[in-house]
Amino acid sequence: MSMESLNALNLSEANLPELSSLQPLLLRLQQALISCSTSIECGDFRQSEKSISELVDFLNSVTENNDSSENDAFQVLMEIHIFITSPSLDQAVIDALSFELPKAVARFACVSRRCLEIAGSVIDWFIETCSPRDMLSILCEALDSPSEMFKAPGYFAPLLSGLAKVFLSIQRRQFEQVKEAVPVIINVLKAMSSELDEGDTDYEDLLNRSIDVANSIQAAFVSIGIGDKISSCLSLMLQLSRFLRFCNLSYLGLITGCDVDTVTRTVVGADGDDYMRCFSHVKHGASLSVIWGYISNEVAQAAEEDLAAVKAELSRNQTKRWQALGMLRNIFSCGNLPWELKKQAINFLLCIVDGNVSHEYNNEHVECLIYMPSLLATLQAVEMVVIYAPDAVLRRNAFNALKKVLADIPTSLRFDTLMALIKNTDSSSMIAILIDCVRKEMHMENCQRISIGNEVIHPQNNACFSAAFWNAGALELVELILRPPMGGPPSLPEYGDAVLSALNLYRFILMRESTGNTNYTGVLSKKNLQKAYNEWLLPLRTLVTGTVAENKKDYDRLAMDTVCVLNPIELVLYHCIELVEEKLKNAT
């Protein structure tokens, strides 16, 4: 090689000691690097292959030589890093070396922590300057074929970190690339986990790098909308599902969250706060693994699972069913997941709460209180599907799922659940739907009361009836809508659906209590009648009539739409006013 080339490679006398004074090890390395560079630049492919092969053999001899010191290994890596990062080095040389050096330098990562860091820097440089798709294949090959001597966490660590960066660099056909890489990654983790020693920080480091790979895959999938390609994901899920049994993970344990809790406790240990951020999507993955088994029998078979038995267990065991409902929330609330997966999750939910659900616990109220926060969150997530799902079938199924989950909650807690849902949604249409659910519950409770009243009442029958909805809470709900906590009448026409539903509920309560000569809700007391008349109905009448009159002056479409929204409200409102006025005349 010419002196000009040496200068370009920062190997001149101005930058390095005299070649003759260098350690024999570094002298041989520099000669090997110069030989590779010269043959590649000259286009001598046969000689370049030979030179690269000799370079790799030399590097392997260093890592296999027990007499080599840690400092020797570090100096070799530093020399390689200086060489490949030279600004004037021909790209053809970098490309040619990228096919062999990542695997060779990864062997040095086992020597020490600082060798691992420099090896990672060498691999990162190839990733930055070479084709991402080529580097993916190179790294996968290096991961898939380590020598027996170097089946250690340190060898795999820089390669896995490199994969995490490569996934984010690939711009086309990301899914196909990831599909090829995942089995290799799984095999590495499988092999390493079988040799796991408690307290070994190298394995902990390997796990963290594996999590980085998973995060990169997720980011790559989100960036290209891979979630919509459900059918193309099946082959990948088949491979991943085979890994579940090896990890002693079951569908029942995953969908109830029991296995998730066990794994996170085992992996995270005492440093929970520091490591839990790495597991932010573990519950999503646990739920999705079961849903994929529901989508495809092949996936369930690959996981060695009997999904029918899992569904049957969830259907008959209320505690496990509540746990599963809490886990499914992660699917419904995840904005990045495709609607097809949410659709399948809704169908699965309907399967496990379908039919006559028997509340098997005598202390079901206390039992359910433990799970109420997660059940409430699940209901709110299902609401989002009802509101935003793109097709009518999914919206209808999600609404059915909403009703099924509500029915699975003990009656004594159901009204408070509905009240909490109403207070925590801004959607007028959803509020109207939930108020209608309250009205139907009151109708069912009323029918049950009438049925018991028409029979010889036995103690056990009397215990079956509860006034969970026919109480003062029903009027509190009406007031929440017709006289919002912030004061003043409700905003119209924005909350037109909610207001109409609240008026219908009030009319229903007033008529039922009047017909049955009862006053469970207190609606017929003079105080409550006057309150409803003066604080709810009359201010609402002023607002509605004024808004209608104002909009009738205009002839644009928006004004006409407003009038159409307010017309049914006005009709029910006047009916309620007439009923209250009649009751006030007879009130004592």
C-alpha positions as CSV (number, residue, x, y, z in Angstrom):
1,M,0.0,0.0,0.0
2,S,1.3,3.5,-0.8
3,M,2.3,6.1,1.8
4,E,-0.6,8.3,0.6
5,S,-3.0,5.5,1.5
6,L,-1.3,5.1,4.9
7,N,-1.8,8.8,5.6
8,A,-5.4,8.6,4.6
9,L,-6.0,5.8,7.0
10,N,-4.4,7.7,9.9
11,L,-1.6,5.1,10.1
12,S,1.2,7.5,9.2
13,E,4.2,8.3,11.3
14,A,2.4,11.5,12.4
15,N,-0.4,9.6,14.0
16,L,1.1,6.3,15.2
17,P,4.5,5.1,16.5
18,E,6.8,3.5,14.1
19,L,5.5,0.2,12.9
20,S,8.7,-1.5,14.0
21,S,8.1,-0.2,17.6
22,L,4.5,-1.4,17.9
23,Q,3.6,-4.5,19.7
24,P,3.8,-7.5,17.4
25,L,0.0,-8.0,17.9
26,L,-0.9,-4.6,16.7
27,L,1.6,-4.8,13.9
28,R,0.0,-7.9,12.6
29,L,-3.4,-6.3,12.9
30,Q,-2.4,-3.2,11.0
31,Q,-0.8,-5.3,8.2
32,A,-4.0,-7.4,7.9
33,L,-6.2,-4.3,7.7
34,I,-3.9,-2.7,5.1
35,S,-4.0,-5.9,3.1
36,C,-7.8,-5.9,3.1
37,S,-8.0,-2.3,2.2
38,T,-5.5,-2.6,-0.7
39,S,-7.1,-5.6,-2.3
40,I,-10.6,-4.2,-2.0
41,E,-9.7,-0.9,-3.5
42,C,-7.9,-2.6,-6.4
43,G,-10.9,-4.7,-7.2
44,D,-9.0,-8.0,-6.6
45,F,-12.0,-10.0,-5.2
46,R,-10.1,-13.2,-4.8
47,Q,-7.3,-11.5,-2.9
48,S,-9.7,-9.5,-0.8
49,E,-11.6,-12.6,0.3
50,K,-8.3,-14.2,1.3
51,S,-7.2,-11.0,3.1
52,I,-10.5,-10.7,5.0
53,S,-10.4,-14.4,5.9
54,E,-6.9,-14.0,7.3
55,L,-8.0,-11.0,9.3
56,V,-10.8,-12.9,10.8
57,D,-8.6,-15.9,11.6
58,F,-6.1,-13.5,13.3
59,L,-8.8,-11.9,15.4
60,N,-10.2,-15.3,16.4
61,S,-6.7,-16.5,17.4
62,V,-6.5,-13.5,19.8
63,T,-9.8,-14.4,21.5
64,E,-8.9,-18.1,21.7
65,N,-5.4,-17.5,23.0
66,N,-5.4,-17.8,26.8
67,D,-2.1,-15.9,27.0
68,S,-3.7,-12.7,25.5
69,S,-4.4,-10.1,28.1
70,E,-7.5,-8.0,28.5
71,N,-5.5,-5.0,27.5
72,D,-4.4,-6.7,24.3
73,A,-8.0,-7.4,23.4
74,F,-9.0,-3.8,24.1
75,Q,-6.1,-2.4,22.0
76,V,-7.1,-4.7,19.1
77,L,-10.7,-3.4,19.2
78,M,-9.6,0.2,19.5
79,E,-7.3,-0.2,16.4
80,I,-10.2,-1.7,14.4
81,H,-12.5,1.1,15.5
82,I,-9.9,3.8,14.5
83,F,-9.5,2.1,11.1
84,I,-13.1,1.7,10.1
85,T,-14.2,5.2,11.3
86,S,-11.5,7.0,9.2
87,P,-13.3,9.7,7.2
88,S,-11.3,8.9,4.1
89,L,-11.8,5.1,4.2
90,D,-13.5,3.8,1.0
91,Q,-17.1,2.7,1.5
92,A,-16.4,-0.4,-0.4
93,V,-13.9,-1.4,2.3
94,I,-16.4,-0.8,5.1
95,D,-19.1,-2.8,3.2
96,A,-16.7,-5.7,2.7
97,L,-15.6,-5.8,6.3
98,S,-19.1,-5.5,7.6
99,F,-19.9,-9.1,6.5
100,E,-17.3,-10.6,8.8
101,L,-16.1,-8.2,11.5
102,P,-19.4,-8.0,13.6
103,K,-19.2,-11.7,14.5
104,A,-15.4,-11.5,15.1
105,V,-15.5,-8.4,17.3
106,A,-18.5,-9.8,19.3
107,R,-16.2,-12.5,20.6
108,F,-14.1,-9.8,22.2
109,A,-17.2,-8.6,24.1
110,C,-16.8,-11.6,26.4
111,V,-13.4,-10.4,27.7
112,S,-14.4,-7.4,29.7
113,R,-17.0,-4.6,30.1
114,R,-14.9,-2.0,28.2
115,C,-14.3,-4.5,25.4
116,L,-18.0,-5.1,25.2
117,E,-18.6,-1.3,24.8
118,I,-15.9,-1.0,22.0
119,A,-17.2,-4.0,20.2
120,G,-20.7,-2.5,20.3
121,S,-19.3,0.8,18.9
122,V,-17.7,-1.1,16.0
123,I,-21.0,-2.9,15.2
124,D,-22.9,0.4,15.5
125,W,-20.6,2.0,13.0
126,F,-21.3,-0.7,10.4
127,I,-25.1,-0.3,11.1
128,E,-24.8,3.5,10.5
129,T,-22.8,3.3,7.3
130,C,-23.9,0.0,5.6
131,S,-27.2,-1.3,4.3
132,P,-29.7,-2.0,7.1
133,R,-31.1,-5.1,5.4
134,D,-27.5,-6.5,4.9
135,M,-26.7,-5.8,8.5
136,L,-29.8,-7.5,9.7
137,S,-28.8,-10.7,7.9
138,I,-25.2,-10.4,9.1
139,L,-26.3,-9.9,12.7
140,C,-28.8,-12.8,12.6
141,E,-26.1,-15.1,11.1
142,A,-23.7,-14.1,13.9
143,L,-26.4,-14.7,16.6
144,D,-27.4,-18.0,15.0
145,S,-23.9,-19.5,14.8
146,P,-21.6,-18.7,17.7
147,S,-18.7,-21.0,18.4
148,E,-19.0,-23.3,21.4
149,M,-16.4,-21.3,23.2
150,F,-18.4,-18.1,22.8
151,K,-22.0,-19.2,23.8
152,A,-22.0,-16.6,26.5
153,P,-24.2,-13.5,27.2
154,G,-21.3,-11.1,26.4
155,Y,-21.0,-12.4,22.9
156,F,-24.7,-11.9,22.1
157,A,-25.1,-8.5,23.9
158,P,-23.6,-6.2,21.2
159,L,-25.3,-8.2,18.5
160,L,-28.8,-7.8,20.1
161,S,-28.2,-4.1,20.6
162,G,-27.2,-3.9,17.0
163,L,-30.5,-5.6,16.0
164,A,-32.5,-3.1,18.0
165,K,-30.9,-0.2,15.9
166,V,-31.2,-2.0,12.6
167,F,-35.0,-2.5,13.0
168,L,-35.5,1.2,13.3
169,S,-33.3,1.8,10.2
170,I,-35.2,-0.5,7.8
171,Q,-37.6,1.5,5.6
172,R,-39.3,-1.2,3.5
173,R,-40.7,-4.7,4.1
174,Q,-40.2,-4.3,7.8
175,F,-42.5,-7.2,8.7
176,E,-40.7,-9.7,6.5
177,Q,-37.3,-8.7,8.0
178,V,-38.6,-9.0,11.6
179,K,-40.2,-12.3,10.9
180,E,-36.9,-13.7,9.9
181,A,-35.1,-12.3,12.9
182,V,-37.5,-13.3,15.7
183,P,-36.8,-17.0,15.7
184,V,-33.1,-16.3,15.9
185,I,-33.6,-14.0,18.9
186,I,-35.9,-16.6,20.6
187,N,-33.3,-19.3,20.1
188,V,-30.6,-17.1,21.7
189,L,-32.8,-16.4,24.8
190,K,-33.8,-20.0,25.0
191,A,-30.2,-21.2,25.0
192,M,-29.1,-18.6,27.5
193,S,-32.0,-19.1,29.9
194,S,-31.2,-22.8,30.2
195,E,-27.8,-21.7,31.6
196,L,-29.0,-18.9,33.8
197,D,-27.2,-18.5,37.1
198,E,-28.8,-16.5,39.9
199,G,-27.2,-13.1,40.3
200,D,-25.3,-13.2,37.0
201,T,-25.3,-9.6,35.8
202,D,-24.3,-10.6,32.3
203,Y,-27.7,-12.4,31.9
204,E,-29.5,-9.4,33.3
205,D,-27.7,-7.2,30.7
206,L,-28.7,-9.6,28.0
207,L,-32.3,-9.4,29.1
208,N,-32.3,-5.7,29.0
209,R,-30.9,-5.7,25.5
210,S,-33.6,-8.1,24.5
211,I,-36.2,-5.7,25.8
212,D,-34.6,-3.0,23.7
213,V,-35.0,-5.3,20.6
214,A,-38.7,-5.8,21.5
215,N,-39.2,-2.0,21.8
216,S,-37.6,-1.5,18.5
217,I,-39.8,-4.1,16.8
218,Q,-42.9,-2.4,18.3
219,A,-41.7,1.1,17.1
220,A,-41.0,-0.3,13.6
221,F,-44.5,-1.9,13.5
222,V,-46.2,1.3,14.6
223,S,-44.3,3.3,12.0
224,I,-45.6,1.2,9.1
225,G,-49.1,0.3,10.4
226,I,-48.2,-3.3,10.5
227,G,-51.1,-4.0,12.8
228,D,-53.5,-4.0,9.9
229,K,-51.9,-7.0,8.3
230,I,-53.4,-9.5,10.6
231,S,-53.1,-12.5,8.3
232,S,-49.4,-11.9,7.6
233,C,-48.7,-12.0,11.4
234,L,-49.9,-15.6,11.8
235,S,-46.7,-17.3,10.9
236,L,-44.8,-15.1,13.4
237,M,-47.4,-15.8,16.1
238,L,-47.0,-19.5,15.5
239,Q,-43.3,-19.3,16.3
240,L,-43.8,-17.1,19.3
241,S,-46.6,-19.3,20.7
242,R,-44.3,-22.3,20.7
243,F,-42.1,-20.4,23.2
244,L,-44.9,-20.0,25.8
245,R,-44.9,-23.7,26.9
246,F,-41.1,-23.5,27.3
247,C,-41.5,-20.6,29.6
248,N,-44.2,-22.4,31.6
249,L,-46.8,-19.8,30.5
250,S,-50.4,-20.9,30.0
251,Y,-53.3,-19.2,28.3
252,L,-55.3,-19.2,31.5
253,G,-52.4,-17.7,33.5
254,L,-51.8,-15.1,30.8
255,I,-55.4,-14.0,30.3
256,T,-56.0,-13.7,34.1
257,G,-52.7,-12.0,34.6
258,C,-51.4,-14.6,37.2
259,D,-48.5,-15.6,35.0
260,V,-47.7,-12.0,34.3
261,D,-47.5,-11.2,38.0
262,T,-45.3,-14.2,38.6
263,V,-42.9,-13.4,35.7
264,T,-42.6,-9.7,36.6
265,R,-41.9,-10.5,40.3
266,T,-39.3,-13.1,39.3
267,V,-37.5,-10.9,36.8
268,V,-38.0,-7.5,38.4
269,G,-37.3,-8.6,42.0
270,A,-36.7,-6.0,44.6
271,D,-35.9,-3.2,42.1
272,G,-39.4,-3.0,40.9
273,D,-39.6,0.7,40.3
274,D,-36.4,0.8,38.3
275,Y,-37.4,-2.1,35.9
276,M,-41.2,-1.9,35.6
277,R,-40.9,0.6,32.8
278,C,-39.3,-2.2,30.7
279,F,-42.6,-4.2,31.1
280,S,-45.1,-1.5,30.2
281,H,-46.5,-3.6,27.4
282,V,-46.3,-7.1,29.0
283,K,-50.0,-7.2,29.8
284,H,-50.9,-6.2,26.3
285,G,-48.7,-9.1,25.0
286,A,-50.2,-11.5,27.5
287,S,-53.7,-10.7,26.4
288,L,-52.9,-10.7,22.7
289,S,-51.2,-14.1,22.9
290,V,-54.5,-15.6,24.0
291,I,-56.5,-13.6,21.5
292,W,-54.2,-14.9,18.7
293,G,-55.0,-18.4,19.9
294,Y,-58.7,-17.5,19.7
295,I,-58.2,-16.2,16.1
296,S,-56.3,-19.3,14.9
297,N,-56.5,-22.9,16.0
298,E,-53.0,-23.4,14.6
299,V,-51.6,-20.8,17.0
300,A,-53.4,-22.4,20.0
301,Q,-52.0,-25.8,19.0
302,A,-48.5,-24.3,18.7
303,A,-48.9,-23.1,22.3
304,E,-50.3,-26.6,23.2
305,E,-53.4,-25.0,24.6
306,D,-57.1,-26.1,24.7
307,L,-58.8,-22.8,24.2
308,A,-62.3,-24.3,24.7
309,A,-61.3,-25.5,28.2
310,V,-59.9,-22.0,28.9
311,K,-63.1,-20.3,27.9
312,A,-65.1,-22.8,29.9
313,E,-63.0,-22.2,33.0
314,L,-63.5,-18.4,32.6
315,S,-67.2,-18.8,32.1
316,R,-67.7,-20.8,35.3
317,N,-65.2,-19.2,37.6
318,Q,-66.2,-15.6,38.4
319,T,-63.0,-14.5,40.0
320,K,-60.9,-15.6,37.0
321,R,-63.4,-14.1,34.7
322,W,-63.1,-10.7,36.4
323,Q,-59.3,-11.0,36.2
324,A,-59.6,-11.8,32.5
325,L,-61.9,-8.8,31.9
326,G,-59.3,-6.6,33.6
327,M,-56.5,-7.9,31.3
328,L,-58.6,-7.5,28.1
329,R,-58.8,-3.8,28.9
330,N,-55.2,-3.5,27.7
331,I,-56.3,-4.4,24.2
332,F,-59.4,-2.2,24.0
333,S,-57.5,0.9,25.3
334,C,-54.4,0.5,23.2
335,G,-54.5,3.1,20.4
336,N,-51.9,1.4,18.2
337,L,-53.7,-1.9,17.9
338,P,-55.8,-2.5,14.8
339,W,-59.6,-2.7,15.0
340,E,-59.5,-6.3,13.8
341,L,-57.7,-7.4,17.0
342,K,-60.1,-5.4,19.1
343,K,-63.0,-7.0,17.3
344,Q,-61.6,-10.5,18.1
345,A,-61.1,-9.5,21.7
346,I,-64.7,-8.3,22.0
347,N,-65.9,-11.6,20.6
348,F,-63.7,-13.5,23.1
349,L,-65.2,-11.4,25.9
350,L,-68.7,-12.2,24.7
351,C,-67.8,-15.9,24.8
352,I,-66.7,-15.9,28.4
353,V,-69.7,-13.8,29.8
354,D,-72.3,-15.3,27.5
355,G,-75.3,-17.2,28.9
356,N,-76.7,-17.3,32.4
357,V,-73.8,-16.3,34.7
358,S,-74.2,-17.7,38.2
359,H,-72.7,-15.5,40.9
360,E,-71.1,-18.4,42.9
361,Y,-69.9,-16.4,46.0
362,N,-71.9,-15.7,49.0
363,N,-69.6,-12.7,49.6
364,E,-69.6,-11.6,46.0
365,H,-70.0,-7.9,47.0
366,V,-66.7,-8.0,48.9
367,E,-65.1,-10.2,46.3
368,C,-66.0,-7.8,43.5
369,L,-64.8,-4.7,45.4
370,I,-61.3,-6.0,44.9
371,Y,-61.7,-6.1,41.2
372,M,-63.9,-3.0,40.7
373,P,-61.1,-0.6,39.7
374,S,-60.0,-2.9,36.9
375,L,-63.6,-3.7,35.9
376,L,-64.5,0.0,35.7
377,A,-61.4,0.6,33.6
378,T,-62.4,-2.3,31.3
379,L,-65.9,-0.8,30.9
380,Q,-64.4,2.6,30.0
381,A,-62.2,1.0,27.4
382,V,-65.1,-0.9,25.9
383,E,-67.0,2.4,25.8
384,M,-64.2,3.7,23.5
385,V,-64.8,0.9,21.1
386,V,-68.6,1.6,21.2
387,I,-67.9,5.3,20.4
388,Y,-65.0,5.0,17.9
389,A,-65.2,1.7,16.1
390,P,-65.4,2.2,12.3
391,D,-68.2,-0.3,11.5
392,A,-71.6,-0.8,13.0
393,V,-71.2,-4.5,13.7
394,L,-68.3,-4.0,16.0
395,R,-70.0,-1.1,17.7
396,R,-73.1,-3.2,18.3
397,N,-71.0,-6.2,19.6
398,A,-69.1,-3.8,21.9
399,F,-72.3,-2.5,23.3
400,N,-73.5,-6.0,24.0
401,A,-70.1,-6.7,25.7
402,L,-70.6,-3.6,27.8
403,K,-74.0,-4.8,29.0
404,K,-72.7,-8.3,29.6
405,V,-69.8,-7.0,31.8
406,L,-72.3,-4.8,33.7
407,A,-74.5,-7.8,34.3
408,D,-71.5,-9.7,35.7
409,I,-71.1,-7.1,38.4
410,P,-73.2,-7.8,41.5
411,T,-76.4,-5.9,41.6
412,S,-75.5,-4.1,44.8
413,L,-72.5,-2.5,43.0
414,R,-74.1,-2.0,39.5
415,F,-75.7,1.4,40.0
416,D,-72.6,2.9,41.5
417,T,-70.6,1.5,38.5
418,L,-73.0,3.1,36.0
419,M,-72.9,6.3,37.9
420,A,-69.1,6.3,37.8
421,L,-69.1,5.7,34.1
422,I,-71.6,8.5,33.5
423,K,-69.5,10.9,35.5
424,N,-66.3,10.0,33.7
425,T,-67.4,10.4,30.1
426,D,-67.8,13.5,28.0
427,S,-69.8,11.8,25.2
428,S,-73.5,12.8,25.3
429,S,-74.5,9.7,23.3
430,M,-72.6,7.4,25.7
431,I,-74.2,9.1,28.7
432,A,-77.6,8.6,27.1
433,I,-76.8,4.9,26.5
434,L,-75.8,4.4,30.1
435,I,-78.8,6.2,31.5
436,D,-81.0,3.9,29.4
437,C,-79.2,1.0,31.0
438,V,-80.2,2.4,34.4
439,R,-83.8,2.7,33.3
440,K,-83.8,-0.9,32.1
441,E,-82.3,-2.1,35.4
442,M,-85.1,-0.2,37.2
443,H,-87.7,-1.8,35.0
444,M,-86.3,-5.3,35.7
445,E,-86.2,-4.5,39.4
446,N,-89.7,-3.3,39.3
447,C,-90.9,-6.4,37.5
448,Q,-89.1,-8.6,40.1
449,R,-90.8,-6.7,42.9
450,I,-94.2,-7.1,41.3
451,S,-93.6,-10.8,40.7
452,I,-92.5,-11.4,44.4
453,G,-95.5,-9.4,45.5
454,N,-97.9,-11.6,43.6
455,E,-96.5,-14.8,45.2
456,V,-96.4,-16.2,48.6
457,I,-93.2,-14.6,49.8
458,H,-90.7,-17.0,51.2
459,P,-87.6,-15.7,53.1
460,Q,-85.3,-16.8,50.3
461,N,-87.4,-15.1,47.7
462,N,-87.5,-11.9,49.7
463,A,-83.7,-12.0,50.0
464,C,-83.4,-12.2,46.2
465,F,-85.0,-8.8,45.8
466,S,-82.9,-5.7,46.3
467,A,-83.7,-2.1,45.7
468,A,-80.3,-1.3,44.2
469,F,-81.8,1.1,41.7
470,W,-85.1,2.2,43.2
471,N,-83.6,4.6,45.7
472,A,-82.6,8.3,46.0
473,G,-79.6,7.6,43.7
474,A,-81.9,7.6,40.7
475,L,-82.9,11.2,41.3
476,E,-79.3,12.2,41.9
477,L,-78.5,10.8,38.4
478,V,-81.2,12.9,36.8
479,E,-80.0,16.0,38.6
480,L,-76.4,15.3,37.5
481,I,-77.6,15.8,33.9
482,L,-80.4,18.4,34.1
483,R,-78.6,20.5,36.6
484,P,-74.8,19.9,36.2
485,P,-72.5,20.3,39.2
486,M,-70.9,23.4,37.6
487,G,-74.2,25.2,37.8
488,G,-76.8,26.3,35.3
489,P,-78.8,24.2,32.8
490,P,-77.0,21.7,30.6
491,S,-75.3,22.8,27.4
492,L,-77.6,22.4,24.3
493,P,-77.6,21.1,21.7
494,E,-74.2,19.5,22.6
495,Y,-75.7,17.3,25.4
496,G,-79.1,16.8,23.7
497,D,-78.9,13.0,23.8
498,A,-78.0,12.9,27.5
499,V,-80.7,15.5,28.4
500,L,-83.4,13.6,26.5
501,S,-82.4,10.3,28.2
502,A,-82.4,11.9,31.7
503,L,-85.9,13.4,31.1
504,N,-87.2,10.0,30.0
505,L,-85.7,8.4,33.1
506,Y,-87.4,11.0,35.3
507,R,-90.7,10.6,33.6
508,F,-90.4,6.8,33.9
509,I,-89.7,7.0,37.7
510,L,-92.5,9.5,38.3
511,M,-95.1,7.4,36.4
512,R,-94.0,4.1,38.0
513,E,-94.0,5.5,41.6
514,S,-97.4,7.1,40.9
515,T,-98.9,3.9,39.5
516,G,-97.6,1.7,42.3
517,N,-98.3,4.1,45.1
518,T,-94.7,3.9,46.2
519,N,-92.0,6.4,46.8
520,Y,-88.8,4.4,46.9
521,T,-86.8,7.2,45.2
522,G,-88.5,10.0,47.0
523,V,-89.7,11.5,43.7
524,L,-93.3,12.1,45.0
525,S,-92.3,14.1,48.0
526,K,-93.4,17.7,47.9
527,K,-89.8,18.9,48.5
528,N,-88.4,16.8,45.6
529,L,-91.3,17.8,43.3
530,Q,-90.7,21.5,43.9
531,K,-86.9,21.0,43.5
532,A,-87.4,19.3,40.1
533,Y,-89.9,21.9,39.0
534,N,-88.0,25.0,40.0
535,E,-84.4,23.9,39.6
536,W,-84.5,21.4,36.7
537,L,-87.5,21.7,34.5
538,L,-88.3,25.4,34.4
539,P,-84.7,26.5,33.7
540,L,-84.4,23.9,31.0
541,R,-87.7,25.0,29.5
542,T,-86.4,28.6,29.3
543,L,-83.2,27.4,27.6
544,V,-84.9,25.1,25.2
545,T,-87.7,27.5,24.1
546,G,-85.2,30.3,23.7
547,T,-82.8,28.3,21.7
548,V,-85.5,27.0,19.4
549,A,-86.9,30.5,18.8
550,E,-83.4,31.8,18.1
551,N,-82.6,29.1,15.6
552,K,-86.0,29.3,13.8
553,K,-85.0,32.8,12.7
554,D,-82.2,31.3,10.6
555,Y,-82.6,29.0,7.7
556,D,-79.2,27.4,7.5
557,R,-78.6,23.7,8.0
558,L,-76.9,24.1,11.4
559,A,-79.9,25.9,12.8
560,M,-82.3,23.4,11.4
561,D,-80.2,20.5,12.9
562,T,-80.4,22.3,16.3
563,V,-84.2,22.6,16.1
564,C,-84.4,18.9,15.2
565,V,-82.3,17.9,18.2
566,L,-84.4,20.1,20.6
567,N,-87.9,19.1,19.4
568,P,-88.0,15.7,21.1
569,I,-86.5,17.2,24.2
570,E,-89.1,19.9,24.3
571,L,-91.9,17.3,23.9
572,V,-90.7,15.1,26.8
573,L,-89.9,18.2,28.9
574,Y,-93.5,19.6,28.7
575,H,-94.8,16.1,29.6
576,C,-92.6,16.1,32.7
577,I,-93.7,19.6,33.7
578,E,-97.4,18.6,33.4
579,L,-96.9,15.5,35.5
580,V,-95.1,17.5,38.2
581,E,-97.7,20.2,38.2
582,E,-100.4,17.6,38.7
583,K,-98.6,16.0,41.6
584,L,-97.9,19.3,43.2
585,K,-101.6,20.1,43.3
586,N,-102.3,16.9,45.3
587,A,-99.1,17.1,47.4
588,T,-99.5,17.8,51.1
